[in-house]
Amino acid sequence: MNKKAIPQFAWFIPLAPIALASAIYFGELQSSSFLFINQLTQQLPNILWAWLTFLGNGWGVFALAFPLLLLAPRMLTAGIFAGVLAALTSPLLKGLFNLPRPAGVLIDGSFHRIGEALLHKAFPSGHTLTAFAIASALYFSANKEKRTPLLILFLLAALVGLSRNAVGAHWLTDVLGGAGFGMWCGMVGALMANQFPVNQLGPRKIWTHLIALGGVVAIYAHLTQIMDLELNLPLQYLSIAIVASTLAFYVRAQFAPAPHKAE
Protein backbone atom coordinates (compact mmCIF):
# COMPACT_ATOMS: atom_id res chain seq x y z
CA MET A 1 0.00 0.00 0.00
CA ASN A 2 1.23 3.49 -0.82
CA LYS A 3 2.78 5.00 2.32
CA LYS A 4 1.57 8.43 1.22
CA ALA A 5 -1.98 7.42 0.32
CA ILE A 6 -4.90 9.53 1.52
CA PRO A 7 -7.66 7.42 3.12
CA GLN A 8 -11.01 7.69 1.33
CA PHE A 9 -12.83 8.75 4.50
CA ALA A 10 -10.54 11.79 4.79
CA TRP A 11 -12.23 13.38 1.78
CA PHE A 12 -15.52 13.48 3.71
CA ILE A 13 -14.10 15.12 6.87
CA PRO A 14 -14.33 18.69 5.42
CA LEU A 15 -18.09 18.24 5.09
CA ALA A 16 -18.41 18.43 8.90
CA PRO A 17 -17.26 22.06 9.36
CA ILE A 18 -19.13 23.13 6.23
CA ALA A 19 -22.34 21.51 7.54
CA LEU A 20 -21.87 23.21 10.92
CA ALA A 21 -21.36 26.56 9.17
CA SER A 22 -24.64 26.02 7.30
CA ALA A 23 -26.46 25.17 10.53
CA ILE A 24 -25.18 28.34 12.24
CA TYR A 25 -26.01 30.54 9.26
CA PHE A 26 -29.51 29.24 8.58
CA GLY A 27 -30.18 28.85 12.32
CA GLU A 28 -29.67 32.61 12.65
CA LEU A 29 -26.79 32.16 15.09
CA GLN A 30 -24.35 34.16 13.00
CA SER A 31 -24.10 37.26 15.18
CA SER A 32 -24.46 35.57 18.56
CA SER A 33 -21.77 32.98 17.88
CA PHE A 34 -19.40 35.67 16.60
CA LEU A 35 -19.94 38.01 19.54
CA PHE A 36 -19.52 35.19 22.06
CA ILE A 37 -16.16 34.07 20.63
CA ASN A 38 -14.99 37.62 19.98
CA GLN A 39 -15.59 38.57 23.60
CA LEU A 40 -14.16 35.33 24.99
CA THR A 41 -10.92 35.59 23.05
CA GLN A 42 -10.18 39.04 24.49
CA GLN A 43 -8.95 37.29 27.64
CA LEU A 44 -5.69 36.86 25.71
CA PRO A 45 -3.48 39.67 24.32
CA ASN A 46 -4.00 41.16 20.87
CA ILE A 47 -0.49 40.28 19.78
CA LEU A 48 -1.21 36.57 20.17
CA TRP A 49 -4.17 36.74 17.79
CA ALA A 50 -2.23 38.95 15.39
CA TRP A 51 0.63 36.46 15.26
CA LEU A 52 -1.76 33.55 14.76
CA THR A 53 -3.36 35.45 11.88
CA PHE A 54 0.14 35.72 10.37
CA LEU A 55 0.19 31.92 10.09
CA GLY A 56 -2.73 32.17 7.66
CA ASN A 57 -1.03 34.71 5.43
CA GLY A 58 0.33 33.03 2.29
CA TRP A 59 3.68 34.84 2.32
CA GLY A 60 4.01 34.40 6.07
CA VAL A 61 3.48 30.65 6.19
CA PHE A 62 5.66 30.15 3.09
CA ALA A 63 8.55 31.93 4.81
CA LEU A 64 8.16 30.01 8.07
CA ALA A 65 8.01 26.69 6.20
CA PHE A 66 10.91 27.61 3.89
CA PRO A 67 13.55 25.46 5.69
CA LEU A 68 11.66 22.44 4.32
CA LEU A 69 13.37 23.29 1.02
CA LEU A 70 16.41 21.49 2.46
CA LEU A 71 14.79 19.24 5.06
CA ALA A 72 11.71 17.88 3.24
CA PRO A 73 11.32 19.34 -0.27
CA ARG A 74 8.33 17.15 -1.12
CA MET A 75 6.41 18.48 1.87
CA LEU A 76 7.24 22.05 0.90
CA THR A 77 6.15 21.27 -2.65
CA ALA A 78 2.83 19.99 -1.32
CA GLY A 79 2.44 23.16 0.70
CA ILE A 80 3.15 25.33 -2.34
CA PHE A 81 0.64 23.46 -4.50
CA ALA A 82 -1.96 23.68 -1.73
CA GLY A 83 -1.21 27.36 -1.20
CA VAL A 84 -1.74 28.10 -4.88
CA LEU A 85 -5.04 26.20 -4.84
CA ALA A 86 -6.10 28.13 -1.73
CA ALA A 87 -5.16 31.43 -3.38
CA LEU A 88 -7.40 30.55 -6.33
CA THR A 89 -10.27 29.06 -4.31
CA SER A 90 -10.63 31.81 -1.71
CA PRO A 91 -11.38 34.79 -4.03
CA LEU A 92 -13.56 32.58 -6.22
CA LEU A 93 -15.78 31.58 -3.30
CA LYS A 94 -15.73 35.07 -1.79
CA GLY A 95 -16.98 36.52 -5.06
CA LEU A 96 -19.58 33.77 -5.44
CA PHE A 97 -21.14 34.20 -1.98
CA ASN A 98 -20.34 37.92 -1.54
CA LEU A 99 -21.46 38.02 2.10
CA PRO A 100 -20.87 40.96 4.47
CA ARG A 101 -18.33 40.76 7.27
CA PRO A 102 -19.09 41.60 10.92
CA ALA A 103 -17.99 45.23 10.48
CA GLY A 104 -20.44 45.55 7.61
CA VAL A 105 -23.39 44.40 9.71
CA LEU A 106 -22.77 45.10 13.40
CA ILE A 107 -22.61 48.52 15.02
CA ASP A 108 -19.10 49.92 15.27
CA GLY A 109 -17.85 49.47 18.82
CA SER A 110 -20.13 46.52 19.59
CA PHE A 111 -17.26 44.05 19.16
CA HIS A 112 -13.49 44.01 19.46
CA ARG A 113 -11.54 44.68 16.29
CA ILE A 114 -7.83 44.85 15.50
CA GLY A 115 -6.81 46.62 12.32
CA GLU A 116 -8.91 48.29 9.66
CA ALA A 117 -12.60 47.57 9.24
CA LEU A 118 -13.23 44.96 6.54
CA LEU A 119 -16.78 45.07 5.22
CA HIS A 120 -17.28 42.66 2.34
CA LYS A 121 -16.50 39.19 0.95
CA ALA A 122 -16.67 37.34 4.23
CA PHE A 123 -17.14 33.69 3.24
CA PRO A 124 -14.85 31.82 3.48
CA SER A 125 -12.02 33.10 5.64
CA GLY A 126 -9.00 33.16 3.35
CA HIS A 127 -6.51 32.95 6.22
CA THR A 128 -8.28 29.90 7.66
CA LEU A 129 -8.51 28.31 4.22
CA THR A 130 -4.78 28.82 3.69
CA ALA A 131 -3.85 27.51 7.15
CA PHE A 132 -5.88 24.31 6.75
CA ALA A 133 -4.65 23.85 3.18
CA ILE A 134 -1.03 23.96 4.32
CA ALA A 135 -1.70 21.76 7.36
CA SER A 136 -3.44 19.12 5.23
CA ALA A 137 -0.79 19.28 2.53
CA LEU A 138 2.08 18.77 4.95
CA TYR A 139 0.21 16.03 6.80
CA PHE A 140 -0.80 13.96 3.78
CA SER A 141 2.51 14.38 1.95
CA ALA A 142 4.31 12.66 4.82
CA ASN A 143 4.59 8.90 5.16
CA LYS A 144 1.76 7.37 7.18
CA GLU A 145 4.02 6.33 10.05
CA LYS A 146 5.25 9.91 10.43
CA ARG A 147 1.89 11.68 10.34
CA THR A 148 0.82 11.50 13.98
CA PRO A 149 3.11 14.32 15.26
CA LEU A 150 1.88 16.49 12.39
CA LEU A 151 -1.65 16.53 13.80
CA ILE A 152 -0.56 19.60 15.77
CA LEU A 153 -0.65 21.48 12.47
CA PHE A 154 -4.45 21.19 12.46
CA LEU A 155 -4.57 22.64 15.97
CA LEU A 156 -2.50 25.59 14.77
CA ALA A 157 -4.80 25.97 11.76
CA ALA A 158 -7.83 25.99 14.08
CA LEU A 159 -6.19 28.71 16.18
CA VAL A 160 -5.58 30.71 13.00
CA GLY A 161 -9.29 30.46 12.30
CA LEU A 162 -10.13 31.48 15.85
CA SER A 163 -7.84 34.49 15.47
CA ARG A 164 -9.92 35.73 12.53
CA ASN A 165 -12.89 35.96 14.87
CA ALA A 166 -10.76 37.45 17.65
CA VAL A 167 -9.54 40.31 15.44
CA GLY A 168 -13.11 40.98 14.29
CA ALA A 169 -12.55 40.09 10.64
CA HIS A 170 -14.76 37.01 10.16
CA TRP A 171 -17.85 35.20 11.37
CA LEU A 172 -17.56 31.70 12.81
CA THR A 173 -19.25 30.43 9.64
CA ASP A 174 -16.44 31.94 7.54
CA VAL A 175 -13.87 30.14 9.65
CA LEU A 176 -15.66 26.80 9.42
CA GLY A 177 -16.08 27.15 5.68
CA GLY A 178 -12.41 28.05 5.30
CA ALA A 179 -11.43 24.96 7.27
CA GLY A 180 -13.51 22.66 5.07
CA PHE A 181 -12.44 24.02 1.70
CA GLY A 182 -8.87 24.40 2.96
CA MET A 183 -8.60 20.70 3.81
CA TRP A 184 -9.72 19.80 0.31
CA CYS A 185 -7.12 22.13 -1.21
CA GLY A 186 -4.46 20.59 1.01
CA MET A 187 -5.32 17.03 0.09
CA VAL A 188 -5.26 17.85 -3.63
CA GLY A 189 -1.94 19.62 -3.14
CA ALA A 190 -0.54 16.56 -1.36
CA LEU A 191 -1.75 14.28 -4.17
CA MET A 192 0.01 16.47 -6.72
CA ALA A 193 3.24 16.60 -4.72
CA ASN A 194 3.23 12.86 -4.06
CA GLN A 195 3.33 12.30 -7.83
CA PHE A 196 6.35 14.59 -8.19
CA PRO A 197 9.45 12.61 -9.33
CA VAL A 198 11.90 12.17 -6.48
CA ASN A 199 14.84 12.87 -8.79
CA GLN A 200 13.50 16.41 -9.32
CA LEU A 201 13.57 17.34 -5.65
CA GLY A 202 17.31 17.63 -5.09
CA PRO A 203 19.06 20.92 -4.24
CA ARG A 204 20.42 21.24 -7.79
CA LYS A 205 17.19 20.69 -9.69
CA ILE A 206 15.19 23.29 -11.60
CA TRP A 207 12.12 22.93 -9.37
CA THR A 208 14.04 23.64 -6.17
CA HIS A 209 15.78 26.56 -7.90
CA LEU A 210 12.33 28.01 -8.62
CA ILE A 211 11.33 27.57 -4.97
CA ALA A 212 14.56 29.30 -3.92
CA LEU A 213 13.69 32.17 -6.24
CA GLY A 214 10.31 32.30 -4.52
CA GLY A 215 12.20 32.75 -1.26
CA VAL A 216 13.85 35.86 -2.66
CA VAL A 217 10.43 37.19 -3.64
CA ALA A 218 9.17 36.38 -0.12
CA ILE A 219 11.96 38.47 1.41
CA TYR A 220 10.99 41.38 -0.83
CA ALA A 221 7.31 40.99 0.12
CA HIS A 222 8.13 41.01 3.83
CA LEU A 223 10.29 44.07 3.44
CA THR A 224 7.78 46.12 1.46
CA GLN A 225 4.41 45.08 2.90
CA ILE A 226 2.68 44.87 6.25
CA MET A 227 1.30 41.37 6.57
CA ASP A 228 -2.24 42.07 7.81
CA LEU A 229 -1.33 43.95 11.00
CA GLU A 230 1.56 46.10 12.27
CA LEU A 231 1.77 43.83 15.29
CA ASN A 232 3.15 41.21 12.89
CA LEU A 233 6.29 43.19 12.02
CA PRO A 234 8.49 41.16 14.44
CA LEU A 235 7.32 37.97 12.72
CA GLN A 236 8.07 39.51 9.35
CA TYR A 237 11.65 40.23 10.42
CA LEU A 238 11.93 36.69 11.77
CA SER A 239 10.60 35.35 8.47
CA ILE A 240 13.22 37.31 6.54
CA ALA A 241 15.95 35.81 8.75
CA ILE A 242 14.59 32.29 8.25
CA VAL A 243 14.41 32.59 4.47
CA ALA A 244 17.82 34.28 4.20
CA SER A 245 19.47 31.62 6.39
CA THR A 246 17.89 28.82 4.39
CA LEU A 247 19.00 30.39 1.12
CA ALA A 248 22.56 30.63 2.47
CA PHE A 249 22.59 26.89 3.20
CA TYR A 250 20.95 26.26 -0.17
CA VAL A 251 23.68 28.14 -2.01
CA ARG A 252 26.28 26.23 -0.03
CA ALA A 253 24.66 22.95 -1.10
CA GLN A 254 25.24 23.89 -4.74
CA PHE A 255 29.00 23.60 -4.22
CA ALA A 256 29.02 20.52 -2.01
CA PRO A 257 30.33 17.36 -3.71
CA ALA A 258 27.57 15.09 -4.95
CA PRO A 259 27.17 11.87 -2.94
CA HIS A 260 28.59 8.77 -4.60
CA LYS A 261 26.06 6.15 -5.63
CA ALA A 262 26.52 2.71 -4.17
CA GLU A 263 27.80 0.20 -6.71
C-alpha positions, 0 to 999 in steps of 0.5 A: 500500500502506498505509504503516502496514500490519503484514506477515502474517509478523509475526503468526507471530513471537510463536510463536517465544518461546512455543515456546521457553518450552514447550521449556524447561518440558517439557524440565525446564530451568525451574530451571537456565535461571533460576539460570544467568541470575539468577547471570549478571546479578548482574555488573551493579548492582541499580539497573540491573535495577530501572530496567529493570523500571520500563520494564515497569510500566504507569504508568512506561512511560506517563509516560516516553512521555507527550511523544508526546502532542504529538510523535506522538499516534497512536503514544501512542494505539497504546501506550495501546490496547496497554497496556490489552490487556496489562493485561487479558491478563496477569491472565487468563493468570496466573489460567489457568496459575496457576504458581508463581514461583521464590520459591515453588519454590526454597530461599530464598537459593539465588538473588538476589532484589531486593524482596519474595518473589513466590510465585504466578501466574508465567506470563506475566511482566506486565512483559515482556508490557507492555514488548513490547506497547508496543514493538510498538505504537509500532513498527507505528503508525509509517510503514514508512520510519520503523520501523527506528530503532524496533527498539531498542524491542524490545531494551529490551523484551528487557532488561525481560524479562531484568530480571525474571529478574535480580530473581528474580521470574520464570522464563525461560519467563515472560519468553518467554511475556510477549514472545510475548503482548505482541507480539500485544497491541502489534500489535492496539493498533497496528491500532486506533490506525491506524484512529483518525481523524487529525482527532481527534488534535489538541491540542484534541480530546476524545481528547487531553484524556482522555490529558492527564487520564490524565497527571494520574492518572499523576502521582498514581500516582507520588506515592502508590505505589512502582513495584515497587522503592524503587530506582525512586524516582528514575525516579518523580520523573523521570516526574513531571517529564516528565508535568508538563512535557508538560502545561504545553506541552499547556495552552499549545497550547490558547491558541495560534492555530490554523494557517490552512488553505491555500486 
